[in-house]
Amino acid sequence: MREDDPDEAFGPEPANLRFLRRLVTVLTLVMIGGLVTVIALLVIRLQAPAPAVPQLPDTISLPAGVSAEAVTFGAGWVAVIAGDRILVFDAGTGDLRQEVVVDGLR
């Protein structure tokens, strides 16, 4: 019997310890697989093309005394929220299409 061999010094490995060693090994492999999956998904998502940016007209002329508070975009139009009014402009030309007055604001 060699004294520098731990298997012989302590006897056979208990079943609980063997189970725990295998469990830790499986957990390590699962964590490595999860990390590889997360990195792969990040690489795939970051290589995707950027979403289309709305096209703005070169100029939009607001009526005198009106200041924009918010802007939103749609298919072929740009809406500017200005106080109690919503101004809808053509996205290509910047011409005013419609003005909607919202009652009860301010």
N, C-alpha and C positions, 0 to 999 in steps of 0.2 A: 504494500500500500504506500503510495506516494503522498507526502504531506502537502505538497504544493498544488495538488489537483483539488479544486473545491468540490467537485462532484463526489469524489471519494471521501473527502474530509467530513462532509455533512450528510452523506448518504443520498438516496434517490430524491429527486425533486418532488415535493408534495403536489397533489392534483390541483389544489386551489391556486398554487403559485404558477403552475403550468398554464391553467386557464387564464389567469390574470395577464401573464406574459403574452399569450396569443391575443387576448382582448386589446391590449395596448398596441400590439402590432397592427391589428385590423383597424383600430381607430386612427393610427398614424397614416395608414394607406388611404382611408376614407378622407381624412383632412387634406392630404396631398392631392387627391383627385378633385375635391371641392375647390381647392385653391387654383388648380389648373383650369377648371371649368369657369371660375369667376374671371380669371385673366383672359381666357379665350373669348368670353362674352363681352368683356370690355373692349378688346381689340376689334371684335366684329362690329360693335355699336359705334365705336369711334371712327371706323372707316366708312360708315354709312354717309351718303351725301347729306349735306345740310338742307333743312327744309327751305322751300322757296320763300324769298323775301318779297313782301308786297311791293308792287311797282307804284311809285309816287309820281304825280304830275310834276312838271318842272316848277310851276308856280300855282299857288292857291291864294286868291285875293279874298280876304275876309271883309265884310262890310265895316264901315267906319264905326269905331267905338266898341268893336267886338274883339274879345281875346279868347283864344282857344284854351279850354280846360282839359280836353281829352280828344284823342283821335282813334278811330277804328277803321278797319279796312274790310271791304267785301269784294265780290267778283265784279270788277269794273267800276267800283265807287269807293269814295273816301268820305267818312262822316266826321264832322268836327262838332264837338259838344261845346257850346259857348253859353254858359249861364242857363237861361230858360229856353234856349233854342238848339235845335239840331240842324246843322247845315250839311247837306249831302252834295258832294262834288263828283264830277266825272273823273275817273282815275286817269284817263288818257289826256284829256285837255285841261282839266282843272276848272271847268265851267260849273257854276252852281246849277244843280239839277232841281233841288227841292229844299225848302226851309220848313221845318216843323217847329211850332211853338208849343211847348209843354206847359200847360196851365198848372197852377198850384205850386210852382217852384219859386223860391225867393220871395 
